[in-house]
Amino acid sequence: MARKYFGTDGIRGRANSTPLTPEFAMKVGQAAGIAFQRGDHRHRVLIGKDTRLSGYMIEYAMVAGFTSVGMDVLLVGPLPTPSVAMLTRSMRADLGVMISASHNAFPDNGIKLFAPDGYKLSDEVEHDIEKLLDQDLTKHLAGSRALGRAKRIDDAPARYIEFAKRTLPRHLELGGLRIVVDCANGAGYKVAPAALWELGAEVITMGDKPDGFNINDECGSTHPQALVEKVREMRADIGIALDGDADRVLIVDEKGQVVDGDQLMAVVAQSWLDDGRLSAPGIVATVMSNLGLERFLGGLGLGMARTPVGDRYVLEHMREHGFNVGGEQSGHIILSDYSTTGDGLVAALQVLAVVIKSGKPVSEVCHRFEPLPQILKNVRFKGGKPLENAGVVTAIDDAKEKLGHHGRLVIRPSGTEPVIRVMAEGDDRDLVETVVDQIVDAVTKAAA
């Protein structure tokens, strides 16, 4: 079904511009509050956010919306997206909200909604909320005595830290490891270093001084070069890079090499296979994951199911088919034994557990397969449907014929920004570069 406001990861856009204005945020609070008021108990919503300046504006607008329809609000402040999902469950809230645009730059923001079980909303529930957003909601406003209250939960960070620490086996500790953690000046800037330090590591922090503007600014998992340099400078054992809402992670090994989500999934999958912890004979990844990962898993007797891009689709497939490991090349790693969404810190701790048990350096632990040459390029467009252009269709058909059975081609519009993503991979790097450039040229002309 077509969706008007929700994308692949909630509602996202330029803050204080249509549609993400204070008025709209308030109405989202009202509509979601109405949709999740079921039963006669006092209803509660838990709201977290990242460190963007616009978070204050959206947070208080949503508080006004929820309280106006009689819902109490629990405010936890800047915390990772997975902690909001976890706290929604543990505090028996009827709804969870994360105000964040994840890895986007600070002018953007977004609204992610979680059901009482901590999972992101289904398409059907989002559609129901969208229908309410287009209605006059004044008839749903609560009476003077039925208005909601807002309360700040001061110990929320400590609750998440304890949760994250418990995902590392009790007989393991991080003593003797020097870890550089880049928090992207985002939602994990307090809790991630604290959890690692409490587990015994020597922790060196980066991206831990948010000012409202510097989230994801040349730091974090989308810009790992600063972490690479810091790991080399400090002769650290490992670098951990989170994104703005800390639901994704990339690793930098002791040599300064960046390790992506595909390698991390390979590490966890093999470790959990050896420990008898895999709930299904394989993992779930997206169409963007490298063919090298699929071949590596095949060598272990494991399969790899592919979904469209977006951790929600990965999770849906995991739940439907009984997998407990899944994720994306970008670093969204979902370990459903622990979390209902991607959790960068928890995923990093699972990798650290393998490092500790093996006694090997991170460069050995995290290099499980040789990735096939893969090239991804983005083409911005202002409107229209460039992928339906005749010249683009011809270029794509030609590329598929050239790659044959020795590669893959994935062309898709982004679900979070006006961008066409063109990705190809195969055994022949020169051929991969050629077909990507041809398609990019065709899309650029069509989008002009």
C-alpha positions in Angstrom: 0.0 0.0 0.0 1.2 3.5 -0.8 2.3 5.5 2.3 2.1 9.3 2.4 4.3 10.2 5.4 6.2 7.0 6.5 9.3 5.8 4.7 11.3 2.7 5.2 12.4 3.9 8.7 9.6 6.1 10.1 9.0 9.7 9.1 12.0 11.7 8.1 12.8 15.1 6.5 14.3 18.5 7.0 13.4 19.7 10.5 11.1 22.7 10.7 10.1 22.3 7.0 7.1 20.5 5.6 6.2 18.0 6.7 8.4 17.9 9.8 7.1 21.0 11.4 6.1 21.4 15.1 2.4 21.3 14.1 2.9 18.1 12.2 4.9 16.5 15.1 2.1 17.4 17.5 -0.5 15.8 15.2 1.7 12.7 14.9 1.6 12.5 18.7 -2.2 12.9 18.7 -2.7 10.3 15.9 -0.3 7.7 17.4 -1.8 8.3 20.8 -5.3 7.7 19.5 -4.2 4.6 17.6 -2.6 3.0 20.7 -5.1 3.8 23.4 -6.5 0.3 23.8 -8.2 -0.7 27.0 -9.2 1.2 30.2 -5.7 1.6 31.8 -3.8 4.8 32.0 -1.9 4.9 28.7 1.8 5.8 28.5 4.3 6.7 25.7 8.1 6.7 26.1 10.0 9.3 24.1 13.8 9.3 23.4 15.9 11.3 21.0 19.3 11.9 19.6 21.4 15.1 20.0 20.1 17.3 17.1 19.1 20.8 18.0 15.7 20.2 16.4 15.1 17.4 18.9 13.9 19.8 21.5 11.3 21.3 19.2 9.9 17.9 18.0 10.0 16.4 21.4 7.9 19.1 23.1 5.5 19.3 20.1 4.9 15.5 20.5 4.5 15.8 24.2 1.7 18.4 23.5 0.1 16.0 21.1 0.2 12.9 23.3 -0.9 14.7 26.5 -3.8 16.5 24.5 -5.3 13.1 23.8 -4.9 11.9 27.4 -1.6 9.9 27.2 1.1 10.2 29.8 4.6 10.7 28.5 7.9 9.3 29.8 10.9 11.3 28.7 14.3 9.6 28.6 16.4 12.2 26.7 19.2 11.4 24.3 19.5 7.6 24.2 20.2 5.1 21.4 17.2 3.8 19.3 17.6 0.3 20.7 17.4 1.5 24.2 14.0 3.2 23.4 12.8 -0.1 22.1 14.0 -1.9 25.2 12.7 0.6 27.6 9.3 0.7 25.9 9.0 -3.0 26.7 10.5 -3.0 30.2 8.4 0.0 31.3 5.2 -1.5 29.9 4.6 1.6 27.7 1.8 1.4 25.1 4.1 3.1 22.5 7.7 4.1 22.0 9.0 7.1 20.0 12.6 7.8 18.9 13.2 11.3 17.5 16.2 10.9 15.1 17.3 10.9 11.5 19.9 8.2 12.3 23.0 8.8 10.1 21.7 11.9 8.3 23.2 15.3 8.9 21.9 17.6 11.7 19.4 19.6 9.6 17.3 16.5 9.2 15.3 14.7 11.8 12.7 12.0 12.0 10.2 10.1 14.1 10.3 6.3 14.6 7.5 4.6 16.4 7.7 1.3 18.4 4.8 -0.9 19.5 4.5 -2.1 23.1 6.6 -5.2 22.3 9.5 -3.0 21.2 9.2 -3.8 17.5 8.8 -1.1 14.8 5.2 -0.7 13.6 3.8 -2.8 10.7 2.8 -1.2 7.4 -0.8 -1.7 8.4 -0.5 0.2 11.7 1.5 3.0 10.0 -1.3 3.3 7.4 -3.9 3.6 10.2 -1.9 6.5 11.7 -1.6 8.1 8.3 -5.3 8.1 7.9 -5.7 9.8 11.2 -3.1 12.4 10.3 -5.4 13.5 7.4 -8.4 14.0 9.7 -9.6 16.6 12.1 -8.7 15.2 15.5 -10.4 17.8 17.7 -13.1 15.3 18.6 -10.5 13.1 20.2 -9.1 15.7 22.5 -9.2 14.8 26.2 -11.2 16.7 28.8 -9.5 19.0 31.3 -9.2 16.3 33.9 -8.1 13.6 31.5 -5.1 15.3 30.0 -1.8 13.5 30.1 1.2 14.2 32.3 4.9 14.2 31.4 7.7 12.8 33.5 11.4 12.5 33.0 13.0 9.2 33.7 16.5 10.1 35.0 17.9 6.6 35.4 17.1 5.5 31.8 20.8 5.6 30.7 21.8 3.4 33.6 19.1 0.9 32.7 20.3 0.6 29.2 24.0 0.3 30.3 23.1 -2.7 32.5 21.1 -4.3 29.7 24.0 -3.9 27.2 26.5 -5.3 29.7 24.4 -8.4 30.3 24.7 -9.4 26.6 28.4 -10.1 27.2 28.8 -13.6 28.8 29.5 -13.2 32.5 32.8 -15.1 32.4 34.2 -12.6 29.9 35.5 -9.1 30.5 37.2 -6.5 28.4 40.2 -6.0 30.7 43.5 -5.5 28.7 41.7 -4.2 25.6 42.3 -0.6 24.5 39.1 0.5 22.7 38.5 3.7 20.8 34.8 4.4 20.5 33.4 7.1 18.1 29.9 8.0 19.2 29.2 10.3 16.2 28.3 13.1 18.6 25.0 11.3 18.8 22.6 9.4 21.0 25.2 6.9 22.3 27.7 9.5 23.5 27.3 8.7 27.2 26.1 5.1 27.4 28.5 3.4 25.0 31.8 4.6 26.6 30.3 3.9 30.1 29.3 0.3 29.3 32.7 -0.5 27.8 34.5 1.0 30.7 32.4 -0.8 33.3 33.2 -4.1 31.5 36.9 -3.4 32.1 38.2 -1.8 28.9 40.5 1.1 28.5 38.3 3.5 26.6 39.3 6.4 24.4 36.3 8.4 23.3 35.6 10.4 20.1 32.5 12.1 18.9 31.3 12.4 22.5 30.7 16.2 22.7 27.4 16.9 20.9 26.5 20.5 20.5 23.3 20.1 18.5 25.0 20.6 15.2 27.9 18.1 15.0 26.0 14.8 14.9 27.5 12.6 12.2 29.7 15.5 11.1 32.9 13.8 9.8 32.6 11.2 12.5 30.8 8.0 13.3 30.1 4.9 11.1 29.4 7.0 8.0 32.8 8.8 8.3 35.2 6.3 9.8 38.4 7.9 8.7 38.9 9.9 11.9 38.5 6.7 13.9 41.0 4.9 11.6 43.6 7.6 12.4 42.9 7.5 16.1 43.2 3.8 16.3 46.6 4.0 14.7 47.7 6.9 16.8 46.7 5.3 20.1 47.8 1.8 19.0 44.3 0.5 20.1 43.1 -3.0 19.8 39.9 -2.0 18.1 37.8 1.0 17.1 34.0 1.1 17.3 32.1 3.5 15.2 28.4 4.2 16.0 26.0 6.3 14.0 23.8 9.2 15.2 21.2 7.0 16.9 23.6 4.1 17.7 21.6 1.4 16.0 24.4 0.6 13.6 28.1 -0.1 14.0 31.3 -0.4 12.0 34.6 -1.8 13.4 38.2 -0.6 12.7 40.8 -3.3 13.4 44.2 -2.7 15.0 45.8 -2.1 11.6 43.3 0.7 10.8 41.2 -1.4 8.4 37.5 -0.7 8.3 35.2 -3.8 8.9 31.7 -3.5 7.5 28.4 -5.1 8.6 28.9 -8.1 6.3 32.1 -9.2 8.0 30.5 -8.6 11.4 27.5 -10.8 10.5 30.0 -13.5 9.4 31.8 -13.3 12.7 28.6 -13.6 14.8 27.1 -16.3 12.5 30.1 -18.6 12.7 30.5 -18.0 16.5 26.9 -18.7 17.2 27.0 -21.7 14.9 29.9 -23.1 16.9 28.1 -22.5 20.1 24.8 -24.0 18.9 23.0 -20.7 19.3 21.7 -20.2 15.7 17.9 -20.6 15.8 17.9 -21.3 12.0 20.5 -22.6 9.5 21.5 -19.2 8.2 21.1 -15.4 8.5 19.0 -12.7 6.9 20.7 -9.8 5.0 19.7 -7.4 2.3 20.2 -7.2 -1.5 23.2 -4.9 -0.8 25.2 -7.5 1.2 28.3 -8.8 -0.6 28.2 -12.1 -2.6 31.3 -13.0 -0.7 29.3 -13.3 2.5 26.8 -15.5 0.9 29.6 -17.8 -0.4 31.3 -17.8 3.0 28.1 -18.9 4.8 27.5 -21.5 2.1 30.9 -23.0 3.0 29.6 -23.4 6.6 26.5 -25.1 5.5 24.4 -21.9 6.2 22.0 -20.0 4.0 21.5 -16.3 3.5 18.0 -14.9 2.9 18.0 -11.5 1.1 15.4 -8.8 1.7 14.9 -5.3 0.4 17.1 -2.6 2.0 15.9 -1.5 5.4 16.4 -3.2 8.8 12.6 -3.4 9.2 12.4 -5.8 6.2 15.3 -7.8 7.6 13.6 -8.1 11.0 10.2 -9.0 9.4 11.9 -11.9 7.6 13.7 -13.0 10.8 10.5 -13.1 12.8 8.5 -14.8 10.1 11.1 -17.6 9.5 12.7 -18.0 12.9 16.2 -16.4 12.3 18.0 -14.8 15.2 20.9 -13.1 13.3 20.4 -10.6 10.5 21.5 -7.2 9.3 22.8 -4.9 6.7 26.2 -4.1 5.2 25.9 -0.6 6.6 26.2 -2.0 10.1 22.6 -2.5 11.3 23.1 -5.8 13.1 19.9 -7.4 14.6 20.5 -10.1 17.2 17.0 -10.9 18.2 18.1 -12.9 21.3 18.8 -9.5 22.7 17.1 -6.7 20.8 14.0 -5.9 18.6 16.0 -3.6 16.4 19.6 -3.0 15.4 21.9 -2.2 18.3 25.5 -1.0 17.6 26.8 -1.5 21.1 25.4 -5.0 21.6 26.7 -6.1 18.2 30.2 -4.7 19.0 30.1 -6.6 22.3 29.4 -9.9 20.5 32.4 -9.3 18.2 34.5 -8.5 21.3 33.4 -11.7 22.9 34.9 -13.6 19.9 38.1 -11.6 20.1 38.5 -12.4 23.8 37.7 -16.1 23.5 40.0 -16.6 20.5 42.9 -14.6 21.8 43.5 -13.4 18.2 43.8 -9.8 17.0 40.7 -8.1 15.5 42.2 -8.1 12.0 42.1 -11.9 12.1 38.8 -12.3 13.8 37.0 -9.9 11.5 38.3 -11.0 8.2 36.2 -14.0 7.4 35.9 -13.8 3.6 37.3 -11.8 0.7 34.6 -9.5 -0.6 33.8 -9.4 -4.3 34.5 -6.0 -6.0 31.4 -4.0 -5.2 30.7 -0.4 -6.4 27.9 1.8 -5.2 27.2 5.3 -6.6 24.3 7.7 -5.8 22.5 10.0 -8.1 20.4 12.8 -6.7 17.2 13.7 -8.4 14.6 16.5 -7.9 11.5 14.6 -8.9 9.9 12.3 -11.4 10.7 8.7 -12.0 14.1 8.4 -13.6 14.2 4.6 -13.4 11.3 4.5 -15.8 13.2 6.5 -18.5 13.7 4.5 -21.7 17.5 5.2 -21.7 17.9 4.1 -18.1 15.9 0.9 -18.8 18.1 0.1 -21.7 21.3 0.7 -19.7 20.1 -1.6 -16.9 19.2 -4.4 -19.4 22.6 -4.0 -21.0 24.4 -4.2 -17.7 22.5 -7.3 -16.6 23.5 -9.0 -19.9 27.2 -8.1 -19.4 27.3 -9.4 -15.8 25.5 -12.6 -16.6 25.9 -15.2 -13.8 29.1 -13.7 -12.5 27.7 -10.7 -10.7 24.7 -8.8 -9.3 23.1 -5.5 -10.0 20.9 -3.6 -7.6 19.3 -0.3 -8.5 16.8 1.3 -6.1 15.6 4.7 -4.9 16.6 5.5 -1.3 13.8 5.3 1.2 15.2 8.2 3.2 16.4 10.8 0.7 15.9 11.8 -3.0 18.7 9.5 -4.3 18.9 6.6 -6.8 21.4 4.1 -5.6 23.3 2.1 -8.2 25.2 -0.9 -7.0 27.0 -3.7 -8.9 29.3 -6.5 -7.9 31.1 -9.3 -9.6 34.4 -11.1 -10.0 35.6 -8.6 -12.6 36.2 -5.2 -11.1 36.7 -3.4 -14.4 33.4 -4.8 -15.7 31.6 -3.8 -12.5 33.0 -0.2 -12.8 31.9 0.0 -16.4 28.3 -1.1 -15.9 27.9 1.2 -12.9 29.2 4.2 -14.7 26.9 3.5 -17.7 23.8 3.3 -15.5 24.8 6.4 -13.5 25.3 8.4 -16.7 21.8 7.3 -17.9 20.1 8.1 -14.6 21.9 11.5 -14.4 20.7 12.5 -17.8 17.1 11.3 -17.0 17.1 13.2 -13.7 18.4 16.5 -15.2 
